[in-house]
Every structure is written in C-alpha cells, then in structure tokens.
Amino acid sequence: MESRPPFPPFDVDSAAIKVRKAEDAWNRKTPSAVALAYSPESQWRNRSAFIQGRAEIEAFLANKWATELEYRLCKELWAYTDNRIAVRFAYEWHDTNGQWYRSYGNENWQFNQQGLMELRIASINDVAIDKSDRTLIWTDDVRPEDYPSLSELGL
C-alpha cells in the first residue's frame, strides 16, 4: 500500500514537516510527482474548480505551471488536528505577458492513515504586483531553509 510520511495523528512537528514537504514538491513543479502525495480518489476544490483523482490533479497542475511562470511558493502551518492540517500560503508568478502576481490563500487538508491527502480545499486570491515588489526570490527549485517565512516576510 502506498504511503507518505509523516502519518496522522499529527503533532506540531509532524504537521510542519508535512507542510514543508508539500511546499518543496509544488516548487519543483513536477505534476506526476506531486500527484503521488494525494490518494487515488482525492477530492479538491481549488478556487472554483472541482477536481477528483490523481489523473485530474496531474492535468490541473500541468496546466497551472504552464501558465503561472516562474512560480515560487511559500507555505506556513496555521493549525492541525489528528488527520487535518490548515495552511496559509503565498506564491508569486507571471503570465505570458510578463504581468507579475502574488496569490494569497488558505488550504484545508485531510489525510488518510497512509499519510496521503484525501481532501484539499483551497481558497485563493490574486493581486497584480510590479516585478520589483516580488519577495519570493530564490535560485534553487525549493525555498532555502534559511529563507524568511511568510510571517517574517510580512505576508
């Protein structure tokens, strides 16, 4: 059986690890790899889109990262319970016309006993920004360990 540690029930440390692993995976922008963190029957609400199962998740992410260019994401643990985690996040990207955006959001996650996410509910708002206003700037695929958090950045 597939699994993805850490497993529920979560404590503050294991929930923070789960959040950082998700952030790192999304920043690598490999839809097939990211989709493996979700149960085969996972359900999403992402903005106004309703997505079910890994194939739809993978297609959604491929389209996302084909249109949200130079995507950089930072997540922060907000709260947790036995098998649920709440996250706040911000990410920056630009469209094909070069317009930069900062997208702010909150996610609610629910995990099965194998540590796979079975439910993801995301609410997201986009704000146009100037390129000079970007704050999520690093050169590697993932945010460096010593890079400021959302709270430290004032986001």
FIGUKOL-812765 format. One record per residue (C-alpha): x, y, z; residue number from 1. Coordinates in Angstrom, 1 decimal. Example, Ala and Ser with C-alpha at 12.3 -4.5 7.8 and 13.67 -1.06 7.14 Angstrom:
FIGUKOL-812765
[[12.3, -4.5, 7.8], 1];
[[13.7, -1.1, 7.1], 2];
end
This chain:
FIGUKOL-812765
[[0.0, 0.0, 0.0], 1];
[[1.2, 3.5, -0.8], 2];
[[2.2, 5.8, 2.0], 3];
[[3.6, 9.2, 2.5], 4];
[[5.0, 10.0, 6.0], 5];
[[4.6, 11.7, 8.3], 6];
[[1.3, 10.0, 9.2], 7];
[[-1.6, 11.1, 11.3], 8];
[[-2.3, 11.8, 14.1], 9];
[[-0.2, 14.9, 13.7], 10];
[[1.7, 16.9, 16.3], 11];
[[3.1, 20.4, 15.7], 12];
[[6.4, 18.9, 14.4], 13];
[[4.9, 16.3, 12.0], 14];
[[2.4, 18.8, 10.7], 15];
[[5.1, 21.4, 10.0], 16];
[[7.1, 18.7, 8.2], 17];
[[4.1, 17.8, 6.1], 18];
[[3.6, 21.4, 5.1], 19];
[[7.3, 21.9, 4.1], 20];
[[7.3, 18.7, 2.1], 21];
[[4.2, 19.9, 0.2], 22];
[[5.8, 23.3, -0.4], 23];
[[9.0, 21.7, -1.7], 24];
[[7.2, 19.4, -4.0], 25];
[[5.0, 22.1, -5.5], 26];
[[8.0, 24.4, -6.0], 27];
[[9.7, 21.6, -8.0], 28];
[[6.7, 21.7, -10.4], 29];
[[6.6, 18.1, -11.5], 30];
[[2.9, 17.2, -11.7], 31];
[[3.3, 13.4, -11.7], 32];
[[5.4, 13.6, -8.6], 33];
[[3.1, 16.0, -6.7], 34];
[[0.1, 13.9, -7.6], 35];
[[1.5, 10.9, -5.7], 36];
[[1.0, 12.8, -2.4], 37];
[[-2.7, 12.5, -2.9], 38];
[[-4.9, 9.4, -2.5], 39];
[[-6.1, 7.9, -5.8], 40];
[[-9.6, 9.2, -5.1], 41];
[[-8.5, 12.5, -3.7], 42];
[[-11.0, 15.4, -4.0], 43];
[[-10.1, 19.0, -4.4], 44];
[[-11.8, 22.3, -4.5], 45];
[[-9.3, 24.8, -6.0], 46];
[[-10.8, 28.2, -6.4], 47];
[[-14.0, 27.3, -8.4], 48];
[[-12.6, 24.1, -9.9], 49];
[[-13.7, 20.7, -8.5], 50];
[[-11.0, 18.0, -9.2], 51];
[[-11.2, 14.3, -8.4], 52];
[[-8.4, 11.7, -8.6], 53];
[[-4.8, 11.8, -9.5], 54];
[[-5.2, 12.0, -13.2], 55];
[[-7.2, 15.2, -12.9], 56];
[[-4.8, 16.6, -10.3], 57];
[[-1.8, 15.9, -12.6], 58];
[[-3.6, 17.6, -15.6], 59];
[[-4.6, 20.5, -13.4], 60];
[[-1.0, 21.0, -12.2], 61];
[[0.5, 20.7, -15.6], 62];
[[-1.8, 23.4, -16.9], 63];
[[-1.2, 25.6, -13.9], 64];
[[2.6, 25.6, -14.2], 65];
[[2.4, 26.1, -18.0], 66];
[[0.6, 29.4, -17.4], 67];
[[1.9, 30.5, -14.0], 68];
[[5.5, 31.1, -15.0], 69];
[[8.5, 31.4, -12.6], 70];
[[6.2, 30.1, -9.8], 71];
[[7.6, 30.4, -6.3], 72];
[[5.5, 29.2, -3.3], 73];
[[5.8, 29.6, 0.5], 74];
[[3.5, 27.8, 2.9], 75];
[[3.0, 28.1, 6.6], 76];
[[1.3, 25.9, 9.1], 77];
[[-1.8, 27.5, 10.5], 78];
[[-3.4, 24.7, 12.6], 79];
[[-3.7, 21.0, 12.9], 80];
[[-5.7, 18.2, 14.4], 81];
[[-5.5, 14.4, 14.3], 82];
[[-5.6, 14.0, 10.5], 83];
[[-6.2, 17.6, 9.3], 84];
[[-3.9, 20.5, 8.6], 85];
[[-4.7, 24.1, 7.8], 86];
[[-2.2, 26.1, 5.8], 87];
[[-1.8, 29.6, 4.6], 88];
[[0.4, 30.4, 1.6], 89];
[[1.5, 32.9, -0.9], 90];
[[3.1, 32.4, -4.3], 91];
[[4.4, 34.6, -7.0], 92];
[[4.3, 34.1, -10.7], 93];
[[3.9, 35.9, -14.0], 94];
[[1.7, 35.4, -17.1], 95];
[[2.9, 35.2, -20.7], 96];
[[2.6, 39.0, -21.0], 97];
[[5.1, 39.5, -18.1], 98];
[[2.5, 40.7, -15.6], 99];
[[3.5, 39.5, -12.1], 100];
[[1.0, 38.4, -9.4], 101];
[[1.1, 37.4, -5.8], 102];
[[-1.5, 34.8, -5.0], 103];
[[-2.6, 34.5, -1.4], 104];
[[-4.6, 31.6, 0.0], 105];
[[-5.6, 29.1, 2.6], 106];
[[-5.9, 25.4, 2.3], 107];
[[-7.6, 22.8, 4.4], 108];
[[-6.1, 19.3, 4.1], 109];
[[-7.4, 15.9, 5.3], 110];
[[-5.2, 12.8, 5.3], 111];
[[-5.9, 9.1, 5.3], 112];
[[-3.9, 6.8, 7.7], 113];
[[-1.3, 6.2, 5.0], 114];
[[-0.5, 10.0, 5.0], 115];
[[-2.0, 10.6, 1.6], 116];
[[-4.1, 13.7, 1.2], 117];
[[-7.7, 12.7, 0.5], 118];
[[-9.3, 16.2, 0.6], 119];
[[-7.9, 19.6, -0.3], 120];
[[-10.0, 22.7, -0.1], 121];
[[-8.2, 25.9, -1.4], 122];
[[-9.3, 29.5, -1.4], 123];
[[-7.0, 31.8, -3.4], 124];
[[-6.9, 35.5, -4.4], 125];
[[-4.6, 37.0, -7.0], 126];
[[-3.1, 40.5, -6.7], 127];
[[-1.2, 42.1, -9.6], 128];
[[2.3, 43.3, -8.5], 129];
[[5.2, 45.0, -10.1], 130];
[[8.2, 42.8, -10.7], 131];
[[10.2, 45.0, -8.2], 132];
[[7.7, 44.1, -5.5], 133];
[[8.5, 40.4, -5.5], 134];
[[9.6, 38.8, -2.2], 135];
[[9.7, 35.1, -3.1], 136];
[[13.0, 35.1, -4.9], 137];
[[15.5, 32.2, -4.7], 138];
[[17.5, 30.4, -7.3], 139];
[[17.1, 26.7, -6.4], 140];
[[13.8, 24.8, -7.0], 141];
[[12.9, 24.9, -3.3], 142];
[[13.0, 27.7, -0.8], 143];
[[16.2, 27.6, 1.2], 144];
[[15.9, 26.6, 4.8], 145];
[[17.2, 30.0, 6.0], 146];
[[14.8, 31.9, 3.7], 147];
[[12.2, 34.0, 5.7], 148];
[[8.8, 32.5, 6.4], 149];
[[5.5, 34.2, 5.3], 150];
[[5.2, 35.8, 8.8], 151];
[[8.8, 37.0, 8.6], 152];
[[8.1, 38.5, 5.2], 153];
[[5.0, 40.2, 6.4], 154];
[[2.8, 38.3, 4.1], 155];
end
